[in-house]
Amino acid sequence: MVRNQSLKYVVVSVSVVLILSLAACAPARSEEHRQDAPEAQTGDRVNDAGQPSLAGPASVEEAPAEEMAPLPTQSAAAEPELAEAGRAGDVAGADLAPASPVEGEMGGSGEDFAGAAPPVADESNIIVPPDQQFVSLSAGEIDDNEDFQAYLQYRRDYQQFVGLGWVHDVEVGERHTIRVSTPNGRPVLGAEVMIYDGQNLVTTLRTPATGIVRFFPLAFDRFSSSQSYEVIVQKGQASTEITLTRGNNDSFWDVTLDVPPTQPPVNLDVLFLLDATGSMGDEIAQLKENILSISAQIEALPGDPNVRYGLVHYRDRGDQYVTRIVGFTPDVQRFQASLNEVRAAGGDDNPESLNEALHNAIWDVDWRVEDTVSLVFLVADAPPHLDYAQDYDYAQEMQNAAQLGIKVHPIASSDLNSQGEYIFRQIAQYTGGHFIFLTYEETPQSSGEPGRDDLSVPEGTYSVEDLDALVVRLVQEELAALSGQ
């Protein structure tokens, strides 16, 4: 009995000593954490003095930090091909927020990750299939171009009950679908579809892997009253013309172009546009794992596509950076290493600098464009800021993407509000992409129940599957379309 009681005293004494030791260490660790936490706003990349021409994307050159300066200003008159819609607001005589630095293929420089050095990028940290190595997020999807009338009803309901005060709407109520095929019925990738009102060029569209582009006359106020349009479709030396007549709000036009079908290996450019603000902190690790799995699965697709990966991650004005760009690379491990360096921070208010990020994603990476399947996967939980005086315009950028044949697939995360949903669905529908949304179901189901109650997507109208499998399937469908499947 005495020995047991003495043992109890010893245990209690040791416990007290340990507690006091931990208490003494706590202030030092807290102080260390406070020193690492703040982010200092840094200067960013200098943009080119001129806006890139719609004839093709501008290339981006890497600039050292000491050469960075505020973005030069210019009036809309200095941008003849984007004069009607380029940046929202009057840009004359005012400076934009600092532009984005361009990262090398290995990612950031290290000083931007909450004061700590980025993780060492070695191949042992790269996550690859099989899927059992991580927990995949579940997601649903809808194609608003497939059920176009339901999408138009969604637009009418939004306009009636919410209003268009916080979106930049583009009228798509009249749609003309133009499908360009080879003589044997295979879709033509990379054909230019030029639409004229008399001698005036209304717009130029570029066919994706499906060979399908969509023309919305009401989106072009200056030419929307015309009763017909001349359409010239060309690729290389082949060219053909048709007359597109109005009168039907949802018309379909088949065009045959005398060119050979695209042969493998197919060029494939995949860019991830990632919201890296603090509200994404709970999800960004899982999202990164899913994107890592996606890139590894794309790398293993049959047909050996000539694939390159790119990354744009963004925050908001007043944060340490607005956007950071990782140029396209064919090296999947280098891309994955860059992705591993992304950290969630900043973005104190709900909207983020998506306008600028989307502009960078379209113009400031070297899309191959011609004979290339071009895809953007936008992962975000907030709409763009529409109240910045000097900014780009997502509505113009989605039109620019369609002109270059770039499909944008937005992926709605966490608590995306109704404004964000409307904007994300705008971008997807106009560029031919799908609206994807995380459902947070542990086990994917065959129907949309219960799905996301906060989105205007009716139950039973979509299926749920693993996010990585869904994205890879969309890529596979693009490649399969070229082979006539």
VOTORLUM-191972 format. One record per residue (C-alpha): x, y, z; residue in one letter. Coordinates in pm, whole numbers, plus 50000, padded with zeros to 5 digits. Layout:
XYZA...
//
This chain:
500005000050000M502775024850091V504695015949775R501645022049557N500955055349720Q504595066149668S504335056249302L501245078349267K503185107849411Y505975102049160V503545100948865V501805132848981V505135150649024S506315141048676V503015152648524S503265186448695V506825191148564V505715182748206L502765206748219I504945235148345L507525228048071S504905229047797L503435261147936A506845277547927A507315267647560C503875279447441A504535317247430P507695312247227A505815290746970R502945315646951S505355344346892E507095324346621E503725317746451H502775354646463R506045363946296Q505435339646009D501785348145949A501635383145794P501845386545418E503405417145263A501985429244935Q504595427144664T504995442044321G503975420844029D504775414243666R504785441543404V502195434743133N502855441842768D502085477742673A499465467042421G496455443942447Q497025411442258P495325408041920S492405384541882L494345368241601A496215348441864G497315348742227P500235369042348A503225351042490S504505358442837V508125365042921E509545359743265E510675391543435A512955393943740P511565411344045A513665442644003E512085449143661E508505447843786M506475479743761A502825490643757P500875480743449L500945508843188P497625524943115T495995529542780Q492655540542645S490185517842472A491085534942146A494565520042173A493045485242165E491245484041828P490325447441839E489035448442196L487775484342197A484145476142262E484615454542566A488205450642697G488455464043051R485465474543251A485525511243341G487505540543206D491175531643201V492495564743073A494795582243316G494575556043590A496755527043695D495685491443738L496625472044046A500025455444010P499935428443748A500915392343792S504385377943812P505145349643578V506485319243749E508875295343587G507785260243516E508735250343868M506445275744033G506935305144268G510055320044410S509365310944769G508815344344938E505055344044886D503995315145102F503115331945432A506745339845506G507925303945482A509975286945215A507995265044975P508215227645010P511055210244837V509785198644498A511085163444458D509455134344281E508865115144604S506155140344701N504195136644377I500815119544413I499945095644132V497175069744077P495795046244192P492905065444343D493165046344671Q496085068544769Q493765097544849F490135106044921V488545120244607S485975147844620L482595140544465S481055163344206A478095167543975G477885184243636E475385199043396I475705208943032D473555239942981D473985237642605N472485202942601E469285214042779D469305249242641F465655257242713Q466105248243081A469115271443092Y467115299942940L464435294443203Q467095295543474Y468285328843333R464745342943332R464165331743691D467435347243805Y466685380043633Q463195381043786Q464045371744143F467655383444180V468305408343903G471325415543685L472835442743901G475885422043997W476595402843678V477805413243333H475135396643126D475545385742765V472285379042583E472235343342448V468485339342393G469005332942020E471465305241936R472885292741609H474905260641639T477425255041358I478995220641322R482045217441098V482835182240972S485185165040730T483685148040420P483545115140614N481675131340904G484515135641154R484625168641347P487145194741237V489425207741510L490735243241482G488645256241192A488035293941190E484375303741162V484175340341055M480755356641074I480095388040868Y477315413640857D477875426240504G481525437140501Q481725439640880N483255411341079L480975403541372V483125376941537T485505348441467T485065315141645L487385285041647R486065249541652T487015227041946P487325189141926A483585184841867T483725207541562G480855227841712I480725265341772V477755286341879R476885320941755F474635343541963F473535373641750P471945392042042L475325392942218A476565417541954F474395448641987D475825466041683R474915437341450F471935421841629S469275436741396S470615420141080S468345393940923Q471165372340788S474935367240817Y477565354240582E479685326840738V483125317640605I484655285740742V488295278940670Q491245257940778K494525258640595G493775261740223Q490245248040252A487335272140270S483565272240233T480705296940281E477115295540399I474375321240465T472965320340815L469395333340827T467445344641132R463895335441225G464515305641450N465805311441802N467635278141809D469025268341469S471525241741363F473865245041064W475985216940918D479125226840729V481425202940543T485035213440503L487325194240268D490145186840512V491515154040650P490555143641004P492925150841289T495365122441344Q496925111841674P498825121641875P496445150441946V497715183042098N496085188642437L496565219842654D495025217643003V495165247643236L493935248543596F492705282543717L492695280144097L491265303144363D493985303844631A492275326544885T491805318045251G488205306145211S489555277245004M491835266245286G489655237345402D489465223045051E492655232744875I494655202944997A491995178844869Q491615198544548L495355197044493K495325159444545E492475155944295N494245177744039I497425157744090L495465125844022S493785141943719I497095151843564S498555117343625A495515100143470Q495565123143166I499235114543124E498265077743104A495405081742850L495495059042544P496525075042218G499435092442387D498115128142349P500735155442327N499635171242655V500885202042836R499785214843176Y499515250543300G498425267743620L497125302043718V496345307344085H494915339644216Y493815358844523R492625394944538D493855430544535R495465439644864G496725404144914D500325394144873Q499705388044505Y496785390144265V497685362744018T500615339543964R501195321143639I502925288043576V503455284843201G502555253743007F504915224443045T504815189042903P506515176343220D503705164143447V506025161143747Q507195197143714R503565208343689F502675188043998Q505605202944189A504335237944106S500835228544218L502165215244548N503535249844629E500115267244618V498885279244959R495495293745056A495585328445214A494095363245182G490805372545017G489095388245316D485875396645130D483785372544924N484495383344563P488005377544431E490105389244135S488715363543895L488415389443616N492165394643605E492915357943659A490695347443368L492335373643149H495775359943242N494595324443176A493445333742824I496175357742713W499285353342927D500095316742867V501235302742534D498185283542410W499065264742093R495525272141959V495845256441614E494985219241600D494885218241979T492245207442231V492295236742477S490665233142821L490485254543136V489275240443468F488335269543694L488175259344063V486715286344289A484155294044558D483505331044491A482425353644204P484685380544057P484865415944188H482665437443963L483215469544159D486865476244071Y487235507943865A490125494543658Q489705457943576D489155432543304Y485695418543231D484935381443263Y482115385043006A484605397442747Q487175371342843E484705342742793M484005356442444Q487755358042381N488045321742494A485365311142243A487245329641970Q490375309442051L488545276142086G489165273742461I486495256042664K486145266643028V484765241643281H484075260043611P484135238743928I482055254644204A483455248344552S481925251644902S479575281144946D479445296444599L476535320944608N473795326044347S475745354144178Q478765331444143G476635303144007E475115325843742Y478545338443634I480125303743632F477265289943424R477565319543186Q481235311843130I480645274543082A477665278242848Q479255304542626Y482545285842583T480945251542542G482055238842882G480175221343162H479235236043501F480745213243766I479995215644137F481355197544441L478605178244621T480525167344931Y479005132644919E481215105845070E479965080044819T479075090444463P475435083544381Q473655076544054S471415106844093S471845142344215G470205136944553E470845154144787P473515173244597G473825210544658R470725227344799D472375261244754D472565258144375L469785261644117S470315226543985V467215204344016P467635170644184E467755141543942G469105162543655T472715152543707Y474865123743823S477545124244091V480975108744059E484525113244181D485835147344076L489035133743925D487125107343727A484645133643606L487335157343481V489295129443313V486085117643146R485485152443002L489015152242862V488485117342719Q485245128442553E487075156842378E489705132942242L487115106642150A485085131941949A487975135841707L487875098941627S484145100341557G483045084341884Q
//
